[in-house]
């Protein structure tokens, strides 16, 4: 057997050609003309760490005062709501349900605030308006009075002309649209909330355009909270129909009403139910309220008719008080403003 392996190795050795010897010199890098680097000649003085100014990279000192303020803003008062009280609903609503920014300084946003009922201000055909106090207990700097407008459900309202104002509007949620069409319980809830959101959106739009409307604080379901127009003791501003004024003052009020109607028309809207009873006089300025039925004078087929009716209502009231005005001229002026 050993002879067999020996002969096999010999045969293998004879069949394999001689391998050339490995010369590593062929892999030496080519000669370079660059001078050789001598570490002794390197001058590191320009990079001396003692001359490096790291002040631009210093981290700023941490200021925790902003977090202290946030903690105060989010803290709850060490009290429980009593009768006629609730915790502020501001933290529970979404940003889109809050008024336009910047928020006025008097708006109370603390989660520790309480809402306290202070009585009813006005009853209407479709909603009631209540006086609401929002305040942080023990902090006199966070206190405000609000008007809380609460819409009734369809079976408890006496306003039956709503379809005239809602033409041209759409409901985005298809489930809500079906419920409205079927007049189900959910549909009645949706209908009530539609009016509150319509008024809130109208107030936001007109506020941003500079119209003299109450600032819309928030909307939550069927309740709209807005700026209270009145005195610090809770006395509401009078309606224009209740104001005792001489002819010169009334002429000034009429000019203000025309200005606000022009602002609406220029944005493509009519109030839709304007009269001396939904115009308030607060600190010498006429303010317009009750905007749920605001009408797009282009999208609504009856938009121009409603704009004309607003002009007739206003001019009739002022004419009876010896203020010179003409409903047709006013209508033509507002119509021109809507197309500019």
C-alpha positions as CSV (number, residue, x, y, z in Angstrom):
1,X,0.0,0.0,0.0
2,X,2.8,2.4,0.9
3,X,4.4,1.8,-2.5
4,X,1.1,2.7,-4.1
5,X,0.9,6.1,-2.3
6,X,4.6,6.7,-3.0
7,X,4.1,6.1,-6.7
8,X,1.0,8.4,-6.7
9,X,2.9,11.2,-5.0
10,X,5.7,10.8,-7.5
11,X,3.3,11.0,-10.4
12,X,1.7,14.1,-9.0
13,X,5.1,15.7,-8.5
14,X,6.0,15.0,-12.1
15,X,2.7,16.4,-13.5
16,X,3.0,19.7,-11.6
17,X,5.2,22.4,-13.2
18,X,7.7,24.1,-11.1
19,X,6.2,27.3,-9.5
20,X,8.2,30.5,-9.9
21,X,9.6,32.0,-6.7
22,X,7.5,35.0,-5.3
23,X,9.2,38.4,-5.7
24,X,7.5,41.0,-3.4
25,X,9.6,43.8,-4.8
26,X,7.2,44.0,-7.7
27,X,4.6,45.4,-5.3
28,X,6.7,48.2,-3.9
29,X,5.1,51.6,-4.5
30,X,6.6,53.6,-7.3
31,X,9.1,56.2,-6.3
32,X,7.5,59.6,-5.5
33,X,9.0,63.0,-6.1
34,X,7.2,64.3,-3.0
35,X,9.6,65.1,-0.1
36,X,9.5,62.8,2.8
37,X,7.7,64.0,5.9
38,X,9.8,64.8,8.8
39,X,7.8,65.2,12.0
40,X,10.5,67.3,13.6
41,X,9.7,70.1,11.1
42,X,5.9,70.3,11.9
43,X,4.9,73.5,13.7
44,X,1.7,72.9,15.8
45,X,1.8,76.3,17.5
46,X,-1.2,77.7,15.4
47,X,-3.3,74.9,16.9
48,X,-2.4,75.5,20.4
49,X,-5.5,74.6,22.5
50,X,-4.9,77.5,24.9
51,X,-5.7,80.0,22.1
52,X,-9.0,78.3,21.0
53,X,-12.1,80.3,22.0
54,X,-15.0,77.9,22.7
55,X,-17.4,80.6,23.9
56,X,-19.6,80.5,20.8
57,X,-20.2,76.8,21.6
58,X,-21.1,77.3,25.2
59,X,-24.6,75.9,26.0
60,X,-26.9,78.7,27.2
61,X,-28.0,78.7,30.8
62,X,-31.2,76.8,31.3
63,X,-34.1,79.0,32.3
64,X,-36.8,77.0,34.1
65,X,-39.2,80.0,34.7
66,X,-41.1,79.2,31.5
67,X,-41.8,75.7,32.8
68,X,-42.9,77.2,36.1
69,X,-45.4,79.3,34.2
70,X,-46.6,76.2,32.3
71,X,-47.0,74.3,35.5
72,X,-49.1,77.1,36.9
73,X,-51.2,77.3,33.7
74,X,-52.0,73.5,33.8
75,X,-52.5,73.2,37.5
76,X,-55.9,72.7,38.9
77,X,-57.3,74.8,41.8
78,X,-57.5,73.1,45.1
79,X,-61.3,73.3,45.1
80,X,-64.3,71.4,43.8
81,X,-67.0,73.0,41.5
82,X,-70.0,74.0,43.5
83,X,-73.6,74.5,42.5
84,X,-73.9,76.3,39.1
85,X,-70.2,75.7,38.5
86,X,-68.0,73.5,36.2
87,X,-64.4,73.2,35.3
88,X,-63.4,75.4,32.4
89,X,-64.2,73.6,29.1
90,X,-61.2,75.4,27.4
91,X,-58.7,72.5,27.8
92,X,-61.2,69.9,26.5
93,X,-61.8,71.5,23.1
94,X,-59.7,71.2,20.0
95,X,-57.6,74.2,18.6
96,X,-60.0,74.6,15.8
97,X,-62.8,75.2,18.3
98,X,-61.0,78.1,19.9
99,X,-61.1,81.8,18.7
100,X,-58.6,83.4,16.3
101,X,-55.1,84.0,17.5
102,X,-53.6,86.1,19.0
103,X,-56.1,85.6,21.8
104,X,-57.0,88.8,23.7
105,X,-55.3,89.2,27.0
106,X,-58.6,88.9,28.9
107,X,-59.2,85.3,27.6
108,X,-58.7,82.9,30.5
109,X,-57.0,79.7,29.3
110,X,-56.0,78.1,32.6
111,X,-57.1,74.5,33.2
112,X,-57.6,75.5,36.8
113,X,-60.4,78.0,36.0
114,X,-64.0,77.5,37.0
115,X,-67.1,78.5,35.0
116,X,-69.8,79.9,37.1
117,X,-73.3,80.7,36.0
118,X,-74.4,84.3,36.7
119,X,-77.9,84.3,35.2
120,X,-79.6,84.7,31.9
121,X,-79.1,87.6,29.6
122,X,-81.5,87.0,26.7
123,X,-84.0,84.4,25.5
124,X,-84.4,83.9,21.8
125,X,-86.3,81.9,19.1
126,X,-83.6,79.3,18.8
127,X,-81.1,79.9,21.7
128,X,-80.7,81.5,25.1
129,X,-77.8,83.6,26.2
130,X,-76.4,83.3,29.7
131,X,-73.8,85.3,31.7
132,X,-70.8,83.1,32.5
133,X,-67.9,84.0,34.8
134,X,-64.6,82.2,34.0
135,X,-62.0,82.6,36.7
136,X,-59.1,81.0,38.5
137,X,-59.9,80.8,42.3
138,X,-57.6,83.0,44.3
139,X,-56.1,84.8,41.2
140,X,-57.8,88.1,40.5
141,X,-55.7,88.6,37.3
142,X,-57.4,85.6,35.7
143,X,-61.1,86.5,35.6
144,X,-63.5,87.4,32.8
145,X,-67.2,87.5,32.0
146,X,-68.5,85.7,28.9
147,X,-71.7,85.4,27.0
148,X,-72.7,81.8,26.7
149,X,-75.1,81.2,23.8
150,X,-76.8,77.8,24.0
151,X,-78.8,76.5,21.1
152,X,-81.9,74.4,21.7
153,X,-82.7,71.2,20.0
154,X,-85.1,71.4,17.0
155,X,-88.1,70.3,19.1
156,X,-87.6,73.1,21.6
157,X,-87.0,76.0,19.2
158,X,-89.6,78.3,17.7
159,X,-87.5,79.2,14.6
160,X,-89.0,77.7,11.5
161,X,-87.2,79.5,8.7
162,X,-83.8,77.9,9.0
163,X,-83.9,76.3,5.5
164,X,-84.0,79.8,3.9
165,X,-80.5,80.5,5.5
166,X,-78.9,77.1,5.0
167,X,-79.3,76.9,1.3
168,X,-75.8,76.8,-0.3
169,X,-74.3,75.2,2.8
170,X,-73.0,71.6,2.9
171,X,-72.5,69.0,5.6
172,X,-69.1,67.3,5.3
173,X,-69.9,64.3,7.4
174,X,-72.0,61.9,5.3
175,X,-73.5,60.2,8.4
176,X,-74.6,63.6,9.8
177,X,-76.1,64.4,6.4
178,X,-78.1,61.2,6.4
179,X,-79.3,61.8,10.0
180,X,-80.4,65.3,9.1
181,X,-82.4,64.1,6.1
182,X,-84.1,61.4,8.3
183,X,-84.7,63.8,11.1
184,X,-83.5,61.2,13.6
185,X,-82.5,61.9,17.2
186,X,-78.9,62.2,16.1
187,X,-80.0,64.4,13.2
188,X,-81.7,66.8,15.7
189,X,-78.5,67.0,17.7
190,X,-76.5,67.7,14.6
191,X,-78.9,70.4,13.5
192,X,-78.6,72.2,16.9
193,X,-74.8,71.9,16.7
194,X,-74.7,73.1,13.1
195,X,-76.1,76.5,14.2
196,X,-73.6,76.9,17.0
197,X,-70.7,76.1,14.7
198,X,-72.1,78.2,11.9
199,X,-72.2,81.2,14.3
200,X,-68.8,80.5,15.7
201,X,-67.2,80.3,12.2
202,X,-69.1,83.5,11.1
203,X,-67.8,85.4,14.2
204,X,-64.3,84.2,13.6
205,X,-64.4,85.3,9.9
206,X,-65.9,88.7,10.7
207,X,-63.5,89.3,13.6
208,X,-60.5,88.6,11.4
209,X,-62.0,91.1,8.8
210,X,-62.3,93.8,11.4
211,X,-66.1,93.8,11.7
212,X,-67.5,95.0,15.0
213,X,-68.5,91.6,16.4
214,X,-68.0,90.1,19.9
215,X,-64.7,88.1,20.0
216,X,-65.5,84.4,19.7
217,X,-63.8,82.6,22.6
218,X,-64.8,79.0,21.8
219,X,-67.5,76.6,20.6
220,X,-68.3,73.3,22.3
221,X,-71.2,71.3,21.0
222,X,-74.3,73.5,21.1
223,X,-72.6,76.2,23.2
224,X,-70.8,79.3,21.9
225,X,-68.7,81.4,24.3
226,X,-68.0,84.9,23.2
227,X,-67.0,88.3,24.6
228,X,-69.5,89.8,26.9
229,X,-70.5,93.3,25.9
230,X,-71.4,95.1,29.0
231,X,-70.2,96.4,32.3
232,X,-68.0,94.7,34.9
233,X,-71.0,94.2,37.1
234,X,-72.7,92.0,34.5
235,X,-75.0,94.7,33.0
236,X,-75.3,94.0,29.3
237,X,-74.9,96.6,26.6
238,X,-78.3,97.9,25.4
239,X,-79.7,97.1,22.0
240,X,-79.8,99.9,19.5
241,X,-83.6,99.8,19.7
242,X,-83.3,100.6,23.4
243,X,-80.9,103.5,23.1
244,X,-82.1,107.1,23.7
245,X,-80.2,109.3,21.4
246,X,-80.6,112.6,19.6
247,X,-80.6,112.9,15.8
248,X,-76.9,113.6,15.6
249,X,-76.0,110.5,17.6
250,X,-78.3,108.4,15.5
251,X,-76.7,109.6,12.4
252,X,-73.4,108.5,13.8
253,X,-74.9,105.1,14.6
254,X,-76.3,104.8,11.1
255,X,-72.9,105.4,9.6
256,X,-71.4,102.7,11.8
257,X,-74.1,100.2,10.7
258,X,-73.5,101.0,7.0
259,X,-69.7,100.4,7.6
260,X,-70.3,97.0,9.2
261,X,-72.8,96.0,6.4
262,X,-70.2,97.0,3.8
263,X,-67.6,94.8,5.6
264,X,-70.0,91.9,5.4
265,X,-70.9,92.6,1.7
266,X,-67.2,92.9,0.7
267,X,-66.6,89.4,2.1
268,X,-69.6,88.1,0.1
269,X,-72.1,87.9,3.0
270,X,-75.2,89.4,4.4
271,X,-76.3,89.2,8.0
272,X,-79.7,87.9,6.9
273,X,-81.7,89.1,9.9
274,X,-80.3,92.5,10.7
275,X,-82.4,94.9,12.7
276,X,-82.1,97.4,15.6
277,X,-82.6,94.4,17.9
278,X,-79.4,92.5,17.2
279,X,-77.2,95.6,17.1
280,X,-75.7,96.6,20.5
281,X,-74.3,99.9,21.5
282,X,-71.3,99.4,23.7
283,X,-69.0,102.3,24.7
284,X,-70.3,104.4,21.8
285,X,-69.6,101.7,19.2
286,X,-72.3,99.7,17.4
287,X,-71.6,95.9,17.6
288,X,-73.5,93.3,15.7
289,X,-74.6,90.0,17.2
290,X,-76.7,86.9,16.2
291,X,-74.8,85.6,13.2
292,X,-75.9,81.9,12.8
293,X,-77.9,82.7,9.8
294,X,-75.2,84.7,8.0
295,X,-75.8,84.2,4.2
296,X,-73.5,83.8,1.3
297,X,-75.1,86.2,-1.1
298,X,-73.8,84.3,-4.1
299,X,-74.1,80.6,-3.1
300,X,-77.5,81.1,-1.5
301,X,-80.3,81.6,-4.2
302,X,-82.0,84.0,-1.8
303,X,-78.9,85.8,-0.8
304,X,-79.6,89.1,-2.6
305,X,-83.2,89.1,-1.3
306,X,-81.9,88.7,2.2
307,X,-79.3,91.5,1.7
308,X,-82.1,93.8,0.4
309,X,-84.3,93.0,3.4
310,X,-81.5,93.9,5.7
311,X,-81.2,97.3,4.0
312,X,-85.0,97.9,4.2
313,X,-85.1,96.9,7.9
314,X,-82.3,99.2,8.9
315,X,-83.4,102.2,6.8
316,X,-87.0,102.0,8.0
317,X,-85.9,102.1,11.6
318,X,-83.6,105.1,11.1
319,X,-86.0,106.9,8.9
320,X,-88.7,106.8,11.6
321,X,-86.1,108.6,13.8
322,X,-85.5,111.4,11.2
323,X,-82.2,110.1,9.9
324,X,-81.9,110.5,6.2
325,X,-81.3,107.2,4.4
326,X,-82.5,105.3,1.4
327,X,-82.8,101.5,1.3
328,X,-82.4,101.2,-2.4
329,X,-79.3,103.4,-2.5
330,X,-77.8,101.4,0.4
331,X,-78.6,98.1,-1.4
332,X,-76.9,99.4,-4.6
333,X,-73.8,100.4,-2.6
334,X,-73.5,97.1,-0.8
335,X,-74.0,95.2,-4.1
336,X,-71.2,97.1,-5.6
337,X,-69.0,96.4,-2.6
338,X,-69.7,92.7,-3.0
339,X,-68.3,92.7,-6.5
340,X,-65.1,94.7,-5.9
